[in-house]
Amino acid sequence: MLQISPRSCYTVRSLTNKQQQLKCDFAEGRDTKPAADMSQVLDIERYDLDIKSNSRSHHTQLCGEERLIVRRGQPFNIILHLTAGSKDFKPGETGLTLIIETGPLPRKESDTKVTFSITDSTVDTDWSASATYDPSGNTLSLSISSSPDAPIGVYSLTLDQNGKKTSLGQFTLLFNAWCPRDAVYMHSETKRQEYVLAQHGQIYRGTHKRIKGTPWNFGQFEAGILDICLKILDENPKFVSDADKDCSARRNPIYVTRVLSAMINSNDDRGVLVGNWGKIEDGTHPGEWIGSGDILHQWAESGPVCYGQCWVFAAVACTVSRALGIPCRVVTNFGSAHDTDANLVIENLYDEDGKRISGGDSIWNFHVWVDSWMTRPDLGQKFDGWQTSDPTPQETSEGVFCCGPASLKAIKEGELTLKYDVPFIFAEVNADVVDLVLLSTGQFVKFSGSTKSVGCFISTKTVGSDDRRDITHQYKYAEGSKEERQVYEKAQHHNKLQQRGEKPGLHLKIKLADNMMVGSDFEVYAILTNNCMEARTCNFLFFARAVSYKGKQGDSCGVASDKVEVPSGEERRLSLKLEYESYGTAITSDRLIQLSAITIDKETIDFNKAEKTIVLDEPDIKIELLGEANINQSVMTKLTLLNPLPEQLQDCSFTVEGVSLTDSKPITAKIGAVGPKQEAKTTIEFIPTSAGPSVLLVNFDSDKLKNIKSFLNVVVKE
C-alpha cells in the first residue's frame, strides 16, 4: 500500500516532464496533442489538506492530525495556495481534473482508479468535486466528495491541468456510519458513538448464573492501529493471490468482515492470534490481555501472537472493525453449543457406570463473537442490520477457519440456507441437549435432556453505559414459545430427537453455597426428590471437576457416592465438600468447577442427571485516585487487593492501562510476595494526555491468583 506522509501542508513539486507525460498519455489512450491554451494553468505554490477541520466533520479527530483520514460518501476540503501573481481561476476556462488511486494496481475497471472533473457542485452518489476561488487570499478551495460505495484504503490524489499533473498527497478512506448511502449507515447518533467511536467496553464471561463483565481497551484510534488494520487486509491470502480483485472488493463490508473473521486467527494464514485452550507454558495467557493495542502491535512487528481464546479473538475483531469504520459490538452467548455433526442436537454420552464418553459435540460455558452492522443486498432488505461473525477458529467455512457474517434475522428465523454459516451459529444458540447411556448391549437410552440450556442470556454492553444488555430476543424467540419451536422444526432434515422434558419420577438438582470465594472451603449439595408412588433405590454419585470455559474437563476436585433408598414423596441429600487444598491446583485461570450429580438404577434402566458449573468468586481490586486527573499532569492511583488464599502469593504485580491515560502503554508495578489473607498494595503514577472521559483498566497477576481485573471511570480535566 502507499505510505502516508506525516504532513498536512505541502510544497508542490513537478511530477513529470513533457515527454514523460506524452508517453503516459499515449499508453492510456488519451489525446497526445499539445493543449491549445496553457495560459489558464494554475501555478500552485502549496496545498493544505485542512486536516483539523476535515477530521472534525468526518469524526476522525481521535486518529490525530498527522494525516488526512476521511469517511466515504461525505465531502472533504483541500486548499490550494496559488503563487503570487498567477492567473486568476476562471470557472469553465481552467480545465481541472482529479485522479484518485488506491492499491498496488489501480484500474478504472476495478474502481480503484477514478478520474473526474471539477464542476460547480458535488453529488452524493459518486466521486465529484467543486471549487471556490478567493481572490483576496489567492486560494482555491476544492470540495471533494467520495463515492459512498468506494473501496476503503489509502488513496493518492493528483490534480491534472490539461496534462500538467500535480500531486496533492494522500488520504485514507473509511466506511461511514454517518452517511445514509453507505452500507454501514446507522441512524442513531448514540449508537454510532458506541459502536464506532467508543474505545473501551465490557466483555462478559462466566456462566449464565454468574455473569461477570471484563473491561477491555479496544483502542482503535491509538497511534499506528489504523495502519496495522490496513496491513491485516494486505496480508490476507485473497490479496496475495489477486490484489486487484481484493482491493476492489473492499467496497463491501460483507467481504471485509469475512476477511477479518479469517485473519484475526492464524490457522490458515499469518493471522493475528494463535489459539490455545490447553496448558500454556510460553507466550501470554489469554486472560492477561486487557486491550487490543499490544496484540496488534506485536503482530505487526513479529507475526502471529501467542495466545488468544474466544473473547480475545472477538475483542481484536471489534477493534479492527471499528477502526475501519464498521459499527461493531462484542457479544457473549452463555451455554454455547458446538454442534460438530450439524444435527442441532448436543449428545452427551455415558457408560453404565456414569462415566462420560468423549464425543465431538460440546457446550461451552460461554462463547464470545462479534456483531457488525451493515446492509445485505445479497440476501434482501429483510436481513439488513446486525450480522454475526466469529474469528475464533472452530470449524472451516469454504475451506477456511472463519465464520460469518450471518444475518441476525436469518439466525432468529431459522433461515439455514442463507450465507454465511447460519446453520452453525443457529445451533450455537438453539441446539437441544440430550444425555444418553450406552448399554452393554450397544443400545442407547436417553435419561435426561433439555431444550432450554443452550443460548442463554446472550449479552453485550449497553449503549452509553457499562451495564449489561440482554439481547437473547434478537437471536431467538422466547424459550418454549410457539415461535421458537416452529423455528426449530424448520430443520426437519436434521436428526433431532422428539422426547423432551424431565425424566418422570425422580427429580435431581444441585444447591450451591452462598459464599464460594476462591481460596475458601465450602459445601455443595445434590438433592434427589422421588415423585413416584413407590420407593426407589439407586446409586447416587456426586463429583466435581475443574473445567475450562470451553467445556474441557480437567482434574477431579472431589467425589461423593452413596446407595440410597428414597421413599415416595421424600428427598435425599448428598453433600460434597470442596476444599482449596483439592481444587486450588486443579482449576484454570477461568476459576470454573463443574458439578455433576447422577443417579443410576440398573434394574429399571433409569438414569438421572443434574449438572451445574460454578464460577469461584474473585477478590475485588480497590482503585483509588489520589487527587484530580488533569491533562499533562502526573496523578497517582492506589491499588489494593486482599489475598483470599490460605497460602502465599509469589510474583505479584498490578498493571494499569487506559486510552489517553497511560500513553496507550501498560504500566506494571511488581510487588513480590503477599502472605495469606494479607493485602497486596501499590501506587502507580500516570500522566493523562487528553481531556475528557476515559477508563483506567487494572489487572492483578501472581503465580496462584491470575487475571483479576477491575476498572475505574476517569474524567480528565483541562
N, C-alpha and C positions, 0 to 999 in steps of 0.2 A: 504494500500500500504506500501511498505518498506520505512523506514525512511532513509534519506540521511545524511551521515556523513559529517561534515564540513571540513575535512582534505583532502589533496591531496597526502601526503606521509605517508605510514602506516608500522608499525612493524607487522610481521606475527605471528599469534598465531595458535596453533593446533586446528582443529575443533572437531575431534572425536578420541576416542581410537580404537584399532584394533577390539575389539569385537563389538563396535557400528557400525563400518564400514562394518563388515561382515554381520551384521543384515540388514543394509541398502541395501547392495549389493544383499542379498538373496531376500529381499522384492521387489527389482526392477528387478529381473530375471537375474542378472549378474553372471559371473563365480566367485564363492566364494573361489576358490583355491588360496593359497598364491602366490604372484608374484614370478617368478623364480629367478629374479635378481633385488634386490633393491639397488644395488650399484650405479646405474645411477640416483637415485632420487636426484633432485637438492635441496640443502639446502638454502632456501630463507630467507634472513635477513629482507628485507623490500621491498616494491614496491612503485612506483611513478606513479600516474595517468597522469602526464605530462599535467596538466590542461591548462596551459597558451598556449602551442603550439597547443594542440588539439582544444581549443576554437577558436583560430585564424583561423585554417584551416576549422573549421565547422561553422564559422560565429555565434558563441555563446558567444563571449568575452564580449558582453554587459550584459550578465547574471551574470558577476562576476567570481571570481576564487575560490569560496568556494567548488564547487563540479564539477564533470565531466558531461557536457551536450554536446551530440553529435547528428548529424543528420544521418538518416539511409541511407544505401547503400554506405557509404563512410568510408574508414579505419580510425582508431584512434590508438594511441600508448600507451602502458603501459611498464614501465621499471622495471625489476626485478633485485634487487641488491642481489647478492649471498654472502653467508657467506665466509669470508676469509678462504682459504684452502679447499673449497669444490671442488667436482669433476667438471671438465670442461664439458660444454654442448656439446654433440656429436649427431648431427642430425642422426636420424634413430636408435640410441641406447637408447635415453632417451624418453620414451613414455609420451607425454604431451597431455592432452585433456582439453578442456574448456567447462564449463557448464554455460549457461545463463538462467535466470529465471525471469519472471515478473508475477505480480498478486498474489492474495492470494492462488490460487490453480494451480500452474504451471503444465502443462501437455504437453507431446510430441504431442499428438493428436490435441491439440489446438494451437500448435506452440508458446505456452507461456513458453516452456522449450525446449532448443535445446542443443545437445551435439555434438561437432565436434573436430577433431584432428588438431594439429598444423602441417602444411605441409611446403613445400618450398615456396609457394606463395599464395596470396589471390585471390579470384574470386569476381566478381561484381554482381553475381546473387543470392548468398545465404550467410549464415553465414560461415566465414572462418577465418583462422589466419596463420601467418607465424612468424618465429623467426630469430633474428640476434644476434649472440653471440660476445661480445667484451672481449677477454681475458685480455686485459690491464686494463680495468675498472672492470673486473669481473661482468659484467652486461649482462642481456638477455633482448633484446627489442622485445616485442610482437606487431605485427601489426594485429589488429582485424578489420575485415570488417563485418558490419551487413547486413542483407538481406534488399533490397530496398522495400520489402513487409512486413517487420516485424511490429508487433503491437507496437504503441508508448507507452511510460510509463517508470517507474523506474525499472531497472534491477539489479539483483545481478550477480556477476561474480565469478566463482570458477575454480581453477586450479586443475585438477586431474592427479596425477603422479602414475600410476599403483596402484590406490586405496588410495593413500595418498592425501587428499583434503586440499587445502589452499584457503581461501577467498581472493579475490583480490578486494573487495569493491563493490561499486555500481556506476551506471551511469544512466543518463536519456536520452532516445532516442526520437527524434522528427522527424516529417516529413521533407523532404529535397527537397526544390525547386531547389537546385543546382545539383541534381542527375538525369540524363536522364532516369533512370529506375524507379524513384519514380512517383507515380500517381499525385503528385502536382508539377512536374517539370515545371519550367518556363525558356524559352530560353534566355530572355533578362535580363542582369545583372541590368540595371537601374530599371526595373520593380520589380526585386527581392528586391532591396534596398528599393523601395517604399512600396511594398505590404507585405513584411515580416519584414523588419528591421526598417522602419520609426515608430517613437514613438509618433509623433504628426501629426495632419491633420486638414482638414476643413470639416464641416458638413453643408449642405446647407438647409436653411429654408426660409419661407416667402410665396410668391406667384410667379407664372411664370413671372409676370410683375415686381416683386421686389424681386429678389433672393439675399439672404444675407448669406455669409459664417460665420459659427461659429467655432472658433478654439477649438480643443479638444486634450487632452493628453491621448493617448492610453496607454503608459507606460508599454508595455508588458514585458520589461526587468527590471522593478523595483523589488527591493528585495521582495521576498515572492510571487510574482504574479504567477510564473510558478507552484509553489506548490498548489496555490488556483485553478488554471485551471485544474490541475490533480484531485483535490478534487471535482470539479464540475462533472467530469466524474464518480468518485466513488460514488457520491450522486445520480446519475440518477437511476430511477426505474429499468431499464434494468440490471444494475449492481447488484442492491439489489436482484432481482429475480433470476439471473443466472450470477454470477461473472465470471465464466469460459468462457461462451459464449460471454459476453460483452468484456472482456479483449482481447479475440482472435479477435473480430470484430474491434478493434481499429487499425488494419492494414489498414482499409478502410476509406479514408477521407469523402466519401459519408455518411457512418454510423456516424462518429464523428460529422460532420456538422449537421446532423439531430438531434442528441442528444443535441447539443448545442442550436439549434433552440427551443427545448422544455425546456431546463434547464435555459436559460437566463431569461425566465419569470417564475413566481411561481404558475401559475394557476393549474397545475396538480401534483405539487411536491414542495419540498422546494428549488425551483429555486432562482435565484439571485435577480430579481427585481419584485416588486409589481406594477402593472399598475394603474394609477389614472388619469382620464380625467375630473373629477368633481372638486368641491370646495375642496381645500386642507387646512386642519386645523392642521395637525400634520405631522411629518416626514419632508423630504426635498422636496421642489418643484422641479420637473424635470428640470426646467430652471436654477436652481442654480448649477447643476453639471458642472464641467469643465474638468473632467478626469475620467477614469475608475478605477484608483487605490483605491480611497476612497470607492467606491461602492463594489469592490471585497473584500477588507479587512473587511468591515462591515459585508458582507455576511459570510465570513469565521469565524468571531467571534460570530455572533448572528443570522444568518439565513436571510431570505428574507428582502430586503432593500426597504424602502418606500421613494420616489416613482420614477417610470420611465414612460416616454412616448416614442414614436417610435424612436426618434433619440438617446435616451439614451440606449434603448434595442440594437439598431444596433451598437452603439459605443462599448458597452461592448462585444458584439459578435465578433466584429473586433479585439478587444484586445486579447480575448481568442484564436481566430483562429490563429492570428499571433504568439502568444506565443507558440502554439503547432506546428508551422511551416507551417500552411496552408496559402498561399497567399490570402489576403482578402482586399476588398475595401468597403467603405460606399457609398451608392447610394441613391439619393433623387428623387422621382417621383412627379412632380407638377401636380395637378389635378388628384389625385389618387382615382380610383373608388373602392368602397366596394360593390360588387355585391352579395347580400345575396341569391338571388334566382337562380343564375348561368344561367341567360338568356342573358348575355352580353349586357344588357340594364339597364341604371340607370333611373328609373322612378320617376320624381318629381311630386307629386300630389297637386292640389289646388282646393279649392271650388270656387263657382261662384263669391265670393267677393274678390278673390285673396289671400285668407289666405292659408298658407301652411298646408297640411295634412301630419302628420308624417307617415313615411313608413320605411321599412327595409333598402333600398338602401341609399347610401350616397356618396358624393365626398369630400375627404379630400383636403384641400388646398395644402398640401404636405404630403408625407409619406416616411419614411426612412427605408431601409433594407440593407442587405449586399450581395455582390457577392464574391464567393470563387472559386479559380482556381483549377481544377482537371480534370482527365480523367473520362469518363463514359463508362466503359466496359459493364455495364448493358444495355446501350442504343445503343451503337455503336460509332465508332470513330467520326462520323459526329457531335456528340453532346458533344465532349470534349470542355474544356475551361471554361469560366465563368459560374458559377451555382448560381442562386438566392436562398437565404433562408431568412426567416423573423421571428425573435424571438418575435415580437410584437404579443400578443395574440388577434387574430381577429376571426378566425374560426378554428374548430378542423380538424385534418388530421389523419386518422386512430385512431380516438377517443382521440387524444391528441392535445393540443394547440401548434402546431408547423406548419412550412410551409417550404417546400423545402427539399433538394436542387433541383431546376428545371433548366434544361439547358437553357441558354440564347438563343441558336439557336432554341430550341424547342418552346420557347415563341414567337420568331420572326416569325417562320414559321407556328404558329398555330397548332402545333402537340399536341392536347389536350388530347390524350390518353396516353401520356408518364408520368411516375412518375418523381418527386413528386410534386403534386399541380400545374401543369402547367395551368389548366383552371382558377384557382383563380388569379394567377399572370397575365395571359394573359388579363383577364378582367380589372385588375388594370390599365393597360396601353392602352387598346384598346376599352373599352366599349363605346357604343353610349349613348347619353343623350337625353331624351325626356321629355317635360313638358306637363302634362295632366290636364284638368279641369274636375272635376266630377260634372256633371249637376244634377239638382234635379230629373231628370228622371232616374238617375242611369247610364247614358251614359257617356263615357269618350271621350273628344275631345282634340286632340293634338293642341297646339298653338305655340309650339316652340321646338327646338331640335338642337343637334349638334353632328357631328361625329369627331370633332377636339378638344374638350375641355378637353379630358381625355388623360393622358400620355404625358405631355408637358415638354420640357426642362429637361429631365432626366439627372441628374448631379452627377459628382464625382470630387474629387480633381485631378488635373493634375499631372502626374508623374514628380517628381523633382521640383515642384513649388507650390505656394499657389493659383494658378489660378484655376478657374472652368473649367471643361471639359464637354461638352455636349455629352452624349453617347446615345441619343434617337435612333439613327440609329442602335445601337446594339440590341435594344429591339423591334423595329418595322420599317417597311418600311415608307417612307415619307407619311405624311398625305395626303389623297386624291389621292395617286398614284394608278395605276392599281394593283400593287403587294399588297399594303396594303388592298385594298378592296377584292382582291382574298383570302387573308389570312383570313379576317373576314368572308367571305362567306363559309369557311370550316366548320364553326359551324352551319350548317343548322338545326341541331336538337335543337338549342337554339331558343327561340321565339322572334326573332328580328323583329323590325318594319321597313317597307320598305320606308316610306316617309323620305326625308332628305332635309336639307337646310332651309332657312328663310321662314317665312310666307309671301306670296306675298302681296303687297300693302303698308303696314306700316313697317317702319324700326325704331328700338329703340336702342339707345346707351347711355352710361354714360361717361361723361367727368369729369376728376379729376382736383383738384387744383395743382399748381406747388409745393407748399410747404405744407406738411402735417406732420409737426413735432409734436410729442406727446406734449400736453400742449397748443398748439395753436388752434385758431378758424379758420375754413376755409369753403369754399363753394364748393359744387359739383353740377353737373347739369345732368338731364336726358333730352335727346334730341329726340323728336319724329318727324320723317320725313314721309310725305304722298307721296308715289309714284303712287297713284291711279289716275284715270282720273276724279274722283269726290271727293268732300269734305267728310271728315269723322269726326264723333263726337264720343267721348269716354270718359270714366272716366280715369284719369291719376293719378296713385299712385306712390309715391317715398318714400322709407323708408330705414332706416339704423338700423342694429343690430350688437351688439358685437358678435363675433364668435370665436370658438377655431380653432386651426389648423386642428382638426379632422372633422370640419364642423358642430359641435354642436352649435346651435344658443343660444345667451344669451339675455340680456335685450336690449330694444329699445334705440337707440341713437338719433332718430329724425324721423319725419314723415311730408310729404307734400302731398297734393292732390288737384286736380282741375278737373273740367269738361271742356274739350277743344274741339273746332271745328278747324280742320286743313284743310285749302283749298288745292286743288291739287297742288303738287309741292312745298309746303311750309313746315316749321317746327315750332314746339312749344317747348319751354324750360320750365322745372320745376326745380327750384333751391331748394337746401336743405342745410341749414347752420348747420354744425357740430361744436358744442361748447364744449370746455373741461368740462364745468360745467355739461353737459349732458353725454358725453361719458367717462369721466375720471373714474367714479365709475363703469361703465359697462364693460369695456374692461378687458381681462385677460392679463397675462404677455406676451402672444403672440402678443399683440397690433394689433389685426386684427379687421376690421369692414367690414361687408358685406352690400353692397348697392344693392337694388333690385328696379327696375322700372317695372311697369305693366300697360298696357292699357287694358280696358275692354269695349267691345261693346256688350251688352246683346241682342240687337235686331238681330244682324247678327251673334251672337255667334262667335265673333272674339276676340281673346286674343293675346297679345304680351308681351314679357318679355325680359329684359336685366338685367344681374347680374354681379357684379364685387366686388372682395374682395381686400381691400386696407390694406397695412402694414404701420402703422404710423412710420415715421422716428424717430430714437432714437438718442440721443446726442452722440457725439464721446468722447472717453476717450483719452486724450493726455498722452502718455507714454514717459518719458524722462529718459535716463540712465545717471546718474551723474558720469561720469568717465568711464574708461575701465573696462570690466569684465575679471578678472584674476582668475585662479584656486586657490581655498582655500583662497581667499581674499575677504573681505567684499566690497559690492558695493551697492549704493543707487539708487532707481528708484523713480522719481517724477511722481505722478499721479494727473490729473486734469480733472474734468467734470463739465460742466455748467448745472445747474438745469434749464430745459426749462419750468417747470411747474409754473403756477401763484400762487403756494402755497408752503408752507414749507415742506421739506422732513425730516422725522424722521428716526432714527436708520440707518444712512448712514454708509456704510463700503466699503472698497476696499479689494479684495482678489487676491493674485498672486500665481501662481504655475508654475513650469517648471521642466522637466526632467533634472537632473544634475544641477539644479539651486537652488531649494529650498528643497533639500534632500527629494524629492518626496512627500512633505507635503505642503498643502496650508498655506499661511501666511496671516492673516487678520488684517487690521487696521481699528478700529472703530472710526468714526469722529463725531458722533452725528447728530445734526440738521444742515440743509443747507437751507437758505432762498430762496424765489422765485427769479429766474434769477441770483442767486449767484453761485460762483464756489465751488465745493467740492474739497478739496486738501489734499494730504498727501504724505509722503515719506515712503518707505518700504525698509528695509535692507535685503539682502540675500547674501549667500556665495556659489558660484559655486563650484562643486566638481569634474567636469570633463571638460577637454578641448574640444573644437570643437563647431560646430553649435548647437543651441538649440532654443527653443521658450518659451518666458515668456507670459503666459496667464493671463489676468486681468479681473476681474468681479466686477461690481459695483452693490450694492444692497441697498434698502431702503424700507420704508413702501409703497410708492406710485409709485416708479420707480424701477423695479426689473430686474435683469439678463441682465444688459448692459455689453457686452463683447467686448474685443479687444485683440490684441496680438502684441508682438514685437520680431522680429528675433534677437537673441543674439549670438555673436561669442565669446566664452570664450577662452582666450589666456593662454598659459602655464606660 
